[in-house]
Amino acid sequence: SLLQEMLHSVVLTPDVMSACWAHALTTEKEEIMGLLVGRMEDDILMISAMKVIRRLTKQKDRVEFDNRDLIAGSEFAESLPGSLRVLGWYHSHPHITVHPSHVDLATQASYQTMDINFVGLIFSVFNYDPNTGIDSKEVAAFQSVKGEGGRNICRNIPLSVRSDGGRMSRTVLGALASVPDILREEEMDEYNKAVGDNSELMDRVHNQACLVTQLAKQNSLVTGPMLDSIRGREKDLESRVEELKKMKADLLKKLDNMK
């Protein structure tokens, strides 16, 4: 059956998971999205890299991108070591639940025609409950399957995080570092649309002030998580260095005992 042909579970590296969260938290007014890069190991999808892409539409309940970016994503995946491919996409759900909409399910179904193992991730963010004081965040992996009458229904995929030893951490950090540039390009497009042929000086000053304010806010939201990611990676490397030093000492001790 179709269900039996689909993948069993999805595994993300900590770097990819934290980068996706950081990207999802850059805006609470529109959905964001990006591509997931990895490979299949038996029936498990291992995601070890990502690529942030520009949005064609910026809405609170849907997001779209240019198919040319999917081609660029495939070329990016092929340039990485390990025979990697684009095998997933992620997007955010600001102020709404983690469950995929009918649009999400239709989009996912179209991606699965390219590869049966293609997966979607949804990051639900900015769900603050003033009554409890809790700001809940959720992530879910899903695929689309056909139900009665050909209707798309959601199949939840088990999702977990597992380190790959940091082999792709620099690539993931580079993807996260591209977020400010992509957001700036999107804002410039919106600014140019708003300005148009309007030659009124005060209108231009107002629009420029709004642009600068928005860019500054976006940079502050992205830079903090990026620095946290770098610091976390630094601690991991320091721990690894200490482990290697201990291994070296043990090996030298064993070598001395063999003499």
N, C-alpha and C positions, 0 to 999 in steps of 0.2 A: 504494500500500500504506500501512498504518498507519505504518510506519517513515519513509516519505517525507514524511508529513504532519507529523511531529514536528520540533521546533526543531533547529537546527544546533549552536548553542553558547550558553553563558551568560557574561555579563560582569558583574562586580561592581565597584563603586567601592571604592577603598582604605578609605574610612570604613566602609562596610558590612562588608567583610571583617574589619577589625580589631575592629569591634563584635561580630560573631558569635563571633570567637575569644574575646574577653573574656567574653562571656556563657557560652560553652561551658566555660570554665575556672573558673566560679564554684563548681562542685560536682563531685566525683568519685564521689559515691554514687548520684546519679540522673541520668537524661537531662533535658536542658532543651530548650526549643523556642521558635520564634517564626515570624513571617510575613515574607515577602520581597515588596517592592513595586517595581514597575517597569513597563516597557512593551516591546512588540515593535518591533524595527526590522528589517524584512524577516524573515529567519529566525533572528535573533539576539535573545535575551532580555537586556535591559539592566536590571539591578537597581540602584536608586539609593537605596532607603530600606528600612526594616525596622520591625517592631512586635513588641515583646516581649509575650507573653501568659501568663496564669496556666495552670498545669497542673492537670488533674483528677486525674491519677495521677502519683505520683513513685516510679518504680522504676528499677532499674539497667539494665533491658533493654527498657523501653518507656515511651512517654509519650503522654498523651491530653489534649485540650483541649475546651472547650465550643464547640459550633457557633455560639453567640452571639458568641464572640470573633472568629470568621471574618467575621461580619457587621460587627462593630465595626471589624475590620481593613479591610474594603472601604470603609466610610464614611471611615476615616482616609485611605486612599489617594485617594479622590475629593476630599478636602479639600486635597490637595497640588497644586501647579502641574504641568502637563505631561501631563495625561490619564493618570495612573498607575492601576494596578490591582494587586490581590494576585495574584501569579503564581508564588508559590513558598512553601516552608516550609523551615525548617532545624531540625535537632536534633543533640544530641551523642551520641557513643558512648564513654562513659568506660570505660577498661580493655579495650576490644574494638576490632576492626578497623573500617575505614571502610566495609566492605561492608554493604549494606542487608539486614536480616533479612526473613523472609517476611511479618512483620507490617508492616514498613516498606513493602514492595512492595505489599501490599494497601491500605495507607493511601494511598500515592501513586496507585495505580490509581483509587481513589475520587475523589481530587482532580482527576485528569485528565478525569473525566466532566464536570466544570464547565468546564474549559478544557484543550484538547489540549496547550497550551504550558506548563502548570503543571509546575514542576520541584521536586525535593527536593535539599537539601544535607545532608551528614552530616559532622560535625566529630569526628574520632577524637582523643581526648585522654587524658592520664594513662597513657601506655603506656611506663612506665619499665622498662628492661631492666637489672637490677643487674649482669649479666655484662659488659655493654659500657659501662654508665654513660650510655647514650643514652636520652633521653626524646623519643620520636618523636611527631609530630603530623601528621595528614593531613586533607585535606578533599576531598570528591568530590561531583559533581553527577550526578543520575540521574533516569531515568524508568522507568515500569513498562510492559512490553509482554507480550502473551499468547504463551506458548509452546505446546508440545504438550500436549494435554489441557486447554487453558484455564489452565494454570499461569502465574502471574506470574513474569516473569524481568526481570533488571536490564539496562537500557540506559544505559551511562555516557555522560554529556554533557561535551564539552570545556568547561573552566572557565578563565577568565582574569580579570585585574584591570586596570581602566583608569579613569583619573581622568575625572570629569565637570566638573572645574574647581572642585569644592567647593560646587556649587550647593545640595546637599542635606545638607551636613555638619552644620549646626545641627539639622536634623530627626533625623539619625542619632544625634547626640550626645544629643538629648533622649530617644530610645528607649533608649540605653544608661543614661542617668540614671534611667530608670524601673525598672531591674532591682532595685535595693535595695528599693524600695517593693513590688514584686510578690513578691519573695522573702520580705519581712516578712509580707505578707498570707498567703502559703502557710504560713509557720511559725506564724503566729497560729492558722490553721485547725487545724494539727496539734496545737498546744498545747491549744486548746479541746477537741479530741477526746480528748486524753490526760487532761485534768483532769476533764472531764465533770461529774458530780455529786459527785465525790470531795471531801470536806470536811476530810480529814486535813491538818493544817498542814504537817508535814514533807514530805509528798508534793507539796504546792503549792510549797513553797520549792525543792525539788529540781527540779521541772518549770520553774519560773521561772528558776532558775540555768542550766539547759540551754538555755532559750529565749534568754536574754541572751548566752550564749556563742556560740550558733549565729549570731545576728544580727550580733554583732561580727565574727565570722570572715567572714561573707558580705560585709559592708561593706568590710572590708579587701581582699578579693579583687577587688571591683568598683571601688573608688575608685582604686587604683593604675593599672589600665589606662585608666580615664577620664582621669586626669591626663596619662598618656602620650599619649593621643589628642589632648587639648587642646594639649599642648606641640608635638606633631607638626604640628597644624593651624597653630599660631602660627608655626612655622618656615616652613611652606609659604606663609603670607601674607606673611611678611617677605621671602622670596625673590621672591614675585610683585611686591611693592612695589618692590624693587630693579630688577626687569625693566622695570616700567612707568617708573621714573625714567630708565633708559637709553634706552627708546623715546622718551620725551619729549625727552631731550637730543638724540638723533639727529634727530628731527623739527624741533626748533628750529634745529639746525645746517643742515639742508637748506633750511629756510625762509629763513635768513639768506643762503645761497648763491644763492637765487633772486632776491634783491633787487638 
